[in-house]
Amino acid sequence: MRRLREEKGWSQEAYADEAGIHRTYISDIERGARNPTIRIIEKLAKPLGVSAGTLID
C-alpha cells in the first residue's frame, strides 16, 4: 500500500482524504500496528485504482 501511495505522489494525509480514513490509521496500517478489516481494505484500494486483493497480497 505504501509503495502504491508513494507512486501516486500522495502523503499519508492526502491518501487518507482520498480514502475517507483518518491519517493516523493509514500510518498505523503502514507500520503494521493495525490489521484493517476487509471494508477498510476496500476503502483503501479504491483511490489507488487496485482491487482489495492486490492490497492483501
Buried (B, 14 or more C-beta within 10 A) or exposed (E): BEEBBEEEEBEBEBBBBBBEBEBEBBBBBBEEEBEBEEEBBBBBBBBBEEEBEEBEE
